[in-house]
Each structure stands twice: as C-alpha cells, then as structure tokens.
Amino acid sequence: MTDAGLRTGAGRNTVLADMKSRVYSLLDTFSGRRHALIGAALTRIILGAIGLNYYLRDYFHRSFLWGPDGVWPWQNFTGPDSESFSVYALSKSETWFELMFHTGAVIALLFMLGWKTRAMTVLHYIFLWSIHQRNALLLDGGDNATVIVLVFLIFVDSGSHFSLDAGRRRRKGVQPDTESMRYRIGSLLHHAGLLGVILQVCTIYLVSGMYKVQGERWQNGTALYYILRVGEFTWPGVNHIVYEHSTIVVAMTYGTVFFQLAFAFLLLKRSLRPFAVTCGVLLHLGIAVFMSGLLTFSLTMIALELLIMGDDHYNRLADRAKALFDRRSGREPAANAV
C-alpha cells in the first residue's frame, strides 16, 4: 500500500474515532445527569392544577356535562363510529360515572402534588383523556396539548423537585445511584421525553405562525383588532384599551407572527432560551387577560414553556430575585453579617 493510501486510511480512522468519542461523550452527558428538572416540576404542578380545575370548575354540573344521561347523548359516545377509549364507556351506571369522576379528580391532585409521580402521570393521562372523550365539545385547545404532552411526561422525571416524592426521599436520605444502568437508561428516557414536549411546543407555534401568515388580516396588521372584539372572549371595559390604538394593534399583530415563526430557532442558542420563554409567557398572559375564555389554554402553554429552560437558568433567576428582595428589605448579605 502506498504512503498516500496509508495516510488516507489513518485519516479515516481518526475521523471515525473522533465521531465515536463525541457520541460516547453525549451519551455520558445525557445519561449521567438529568437536565431541566426544575422546569419539569413546574410543568407538572401547573398541568396538574389545570387538570384539577377541569373537574372542579363544573363540579355541580358534572352529570349534565359528562354523565350517562348528559347533554352529549350516550349513543353518540358509545356508537359504532366512536373508537376512542374512555373509562366512562365501561358502564352507563350513574354510580360508575361518579366513581370515575371523583377518582380522576383525586389523581389530578396527586399528580400535581407529586405523589408516586410516574404512576400518577399515567393515570392522569388515562382519566383526562377519558373525560375529554366523553364530551369532546368542551375542548379548548389546551386540553388537546395536555393529553399529547402527558404521554411524553410519563418518561420525564417531573417529581424530583417540589413534590411529595422528593420530600420523602430527603427525609430518608435516599440518593440516586447515578452510575447504575437503571438510572442511566432512565436519564436517556427523561431527555427523550423533554425533547418530545419541546418539539410539540415548537410545532404548535410553527403551525400557528404559518397559518397566520396566509391570512389577509395578519398580513395587513389588523388581525388583533378583530380578535379583541370577538364577543365570546371580550373583556368588557378592558379590551378597548388595546384595540383603539392602531400602532399597538399593528405592532402586536406582526410581533405575534414573527415570534411564533422564530420560536424554534431561538431555542437553538442556549443563551436565547430565557428570552424565548419570557416572550412566550408574556404572549399567553396577554391571551389570558384579553381573551378570558382561553385561560386554561394560556396556562397550559405557559406550563409547557417553563420546561424549556435549564436548571441553571432557574437557579440564576432565584439568586437574582433573592438579592433584589434583600436589597429592598434592607438586609445585609449573610457574609457581612456580624
């Protein structure tokens, strides 16, 4: 073999070895340590609270909305064209309905509190899906996003912070064995679940933005004016503060489209993620305030966006908030205390 061939073969081996080293390094990074645990916990708490709200907000009208003799006829719910699974379809008994309804509410509470978190995630998904299928006309968009991401959250370690599980582990002094194969496989599944949730959020924004750019009113900057005047969602005495100012309407209309189209690309640079999440939270807070009928949808999207930021982002935010609070309250730093 010639010297050129030897050099070519050696170069190829070097490239392969470098690629293999990078793959092993990535596997070690994502299997040896779990990221975004604080954000996952916040997402769990908010989604659990929203799920509990589904049960409690119409509690006294539950039979009318979801019961076997409710507004959506039983034959439509269990007919041959209905292929979706629901625990409410197992019996037409009023007793069975009451048992399933209250069980679902308790599971939503336990999921929010983080008790047996992974098992409660599975059960919360089953019961939330079931009640949505019983009367799909009550969906508002946030419900659809929730039942999709709950599948991914099954694999996410959302109970490591702010949960009853975490409190129990602290009291017992239990520490995870980060070198065990079980922990490493669980970490890979955790990050796969995180990626699934993030891709779902990006898809929602991208599809929404692409539909908007095709609309004439979004193109000429007047869409927000008409949206804020929809009677079903209008907040009387408040919305006019925005839609009577043309400059604000045009700026917010175009800004919404640009943000939704750019959201996925902003996440590619880690330093821009807090900016992207902040803009998303402000966008949905605006929707919650000025389109009050979409409150649960807005809170759902905020919950999903909080999972995007890393633990270091939240830790820095907590440190800054603590420092600001100390300055406002006139406290001296602990290191300077006498």
N, C-alpha and C positions, 0 to 999 in steps of 0.2 A: 504493500500500500504506500502511496506517495505521501510526502510530508503534508501536502495540501489536504489530502483525504484525512490524515490523522488529525490535522488541526480542525477540519470541519466536524469530524466525529467528536472531538474533545469539546468543541464549542457547543454542539448539540447537547451533549451530556451535561454541560454546565448549565444550560438554559433549563433543561428538564429538572435538574437538581434544585435550581433556584425556584422553579414553579412548585415543586413538591414541598420545599421548605416553607413557602408562603402559605400553601394550603394547610400544612400542619400547624403553622402559626395561627391562622384564622380559626381552625378547629379548637386549638387550645384556648384562644381568646374567648370564643363564644360557648365553650363547654365548661371552662374553669370558673367563669364568673357570670352572674346573671345581671343584665342591664335593665334600666327603666323600671325598677321595682316600685319606686315611689309613685311614678305615673300610673303604673298598673293598679296599684292600690286605690288611688284617687278615682280611676275609671270604674273600678268595681263598686266603690261606695256610691258614686253618682248614679250609675246604671241600676244598682240595687234600690236606691231611693226612688228612681223613676218607676221601676217595676212595682214597688210597693204602692206608689201613687196610683198606678193603673187599677189596683184593687180597691183602694180606699176612697178615691175621688167619687166613684159612683156606687159606693157600698150599698146604700139604701135602695138603689135601683138595679141591683145586680141580677135579680130574677128577670126583670123586663129586658135587660140588655143581653144577657148570656144564658139565662135559664132555659130549660127544655121547652117551656111554653112562651118563650120570649119573643121579641119583635122580629128576629130572624127565624123563620119557620124551621122546625126540626127536620122536615122532609128535604128542605134545601140544604141543610147542614150535613145530613147523612145520606143524601140521594146518591144514585149511581155515578153522577158526574163529580162527586166530591171524593177526591183521592187523598187528601191531606189527613195525617194522623192527628187525633186530639183525644186526650183522656176524657173529655166531656162527651165523646161519642160512644163511650162504652156502655152507657146506661141512660135512659130517659127519666130515671128517678130523680125527684127533687132533692131527696136526701143525698144521693150521689153527687149531684151538682154542688150542693152546699159543702160537702166534704172536700171535693176537689178545689173549689174556690178558696176556702179558708186554708187548705194545705198549701196552695200556691202563694197566698199572702205570707204565710209563715216562712216558706222557703225564700221568698224575696227578701224578707227581713234578715234571715240568717246569712244569705249571700251578701247583703250589704254590710253586716257586722263581721263577716269573715270567719264563720264557724264551719269547720270541715269544708274549706273553701272550694276545693276542686269538685267534690261531690255535689255541693250546693250549686255550683256553676252548671253542671249537667242537668240537675233537677230544675233549676230556674229556667234554663233554656226549654226544657220539655213543657213545663207548665205555662210559660209565657207564650210559646208557640201555640199551645192548645187553646188558650183563651182567645188569641188573635184569630185562630181558625173558626172559632165558634161564631164570631161576628166580625168578619173582615172589613165591614163598612166603617168601623171605628178607628181604623189605622190612620196615622197622620204623617207617615214617612219616617219619623224617629223610631217607631215600632219596627219597621222593616229593617232599619240599620242595626237595631239592637239584636234581633234574632239572628242576624248574619254574623255579627262580631262575637256573639256568645259562643259560637262554635270554635272560633279561634281562641277565645279566653279560656276555654277548657284546658288548653296546653300552657297557658301563661301562669306564672307564679304570682298571682294577684293577692295572695294572703300573707306575704312576708312582712308587710307594714300595715299599721293601723287596723289590726284585726284581732279577733279573739284567739285565733291560732297563734299569731305572733306573741301575744301576751302569755299564752300557756307555755310556749317554748322558752320564753325568757324566765319564767318562774321555775321551770325545770332545769334551766341551764343547758338546754339542748342546742348544739351547734351542728350545722350540716357538714357532712364529710365531703368536702369539695373534690377529693381525689377519687371518690368511688365512681364506678361506672354508672350506677343508677343516677347519681347527681349530674354527671356529665351528659348523659342522654336526656335527662330532664331539662338541662340548660339549653341543649340544642332545640328541643321541642318548644321551650319557652320563647326563644328568639324567633322560631318559625311562626309561633302564634302572634308575636309582636309584629312581625313583618306582614302577616295576613291582615291585621287590624289597620296598619298604616296604609297598605295598598288599598283597602276598602275606602278609607277616608280620601285618599288621592283620587280614586275612581269617582267617588261622589262629586268631588269638586270639579274634576276634569269634564265629566259628562254634563254637569250643570252648566259649566262655563261654555262648553261647545254648543249647547242648545241656546244659550243666551246670545251668543254672537250671531246666530242666524235670525234673531228676532229684530224686526224693524225698530221697535221702541227701545231696545237695548242699544241698537246702533246709533240712534239719534239722541240718546241720553235722557229719555223721558220715562223709562220703564218704572223707576222708583215712584214717580208721581202717581201713576195709576195703581201701583201695588198698595201704596199707603192709603188709597181711597176705597179699597175693597171693603164693603160693609161688613163682611163676615169677620174680618180681622182688625178693623179700625178701632183705635183707642180714642173715643170722642174727647175733644179738647186738648189733645196732645199731638196727634199726627200732623195737624195743620202747621205746627211749628216748623216742620221739615219741608213739607211739600209746597208751602207758599214761597220758598226761597229757591229760585231756579238754579242758582250757582251750586248750592248744596246738593240739589237733586241730581244735576248732571255729574258732578264730581263723584258722588257716592254710587251712581249707576255705573259709570265707567270703572271706578275703583273696584267694585264688586267683581266685575268681569275679569279685570286684569289679575286680581288676587286669586280667583278660582283657577284661572289658567296657569298661573305661575306657582301655585302652592307646591306641587310635586317637585318642581325644580329647585325651590327654595330649600327643601329638605335635603338636597344632595350635599349642601355645605353645612357642616355641623354648627358653625357659629351663627348661621341664619335661622336655625330651627326655633329658638325662642321668639324671634321676630315673627316667623310664620304662624306659630301657635298663638301669639298675642293678637295678631290681626284676625285670626280665625275666631278666637274667643270674643273679641270686640264685635265682629260681624254678627255672631249669633246672639250676643247680648242685645244688639240693636234689633234683631228679629224678634227676640223675646219681648222687648219693651214695646216696639211699634206694631208688632203683629202678634198680639197676645194669644191668639188661638193656636200658635205654633210653639208654645212654651216648651212642651216635652221634646219636640224635635230639636229645638235650640240647645236644650240641656244635654241631650244625647250627643250631639255633635261636639259640644264643649268637652264632655267626658272622654270622647274618643281622641280628641286633640291633645288632652293632657297626658296621654300615654306616650306621645311622640318625644317629649323632652327627656333627657337623661337624668340620672340621679344627681350628677354634678351640677346641672342647671338648677335643680330644686334646692340643693344644699347652698349654692351661692345666693340664691334668692332668699332663703331663710336667714342666712348670715346678714345680708343687707337689710332685711326687714327688722332683724333684732337690733342691729346697730342704729337704724333710724329710730326705733322705739326707745332705745337707751338715751339717744340724744334728746328726743322730745320730752322724755320724762326726767331729764337732768341727772341720769345715773352716770357714775364714772365706770370705765372698764374694770373688769374684775382684777386685772393685773396691777392696776394703780390703787386698788382699794387698800385702806390702812387696816 
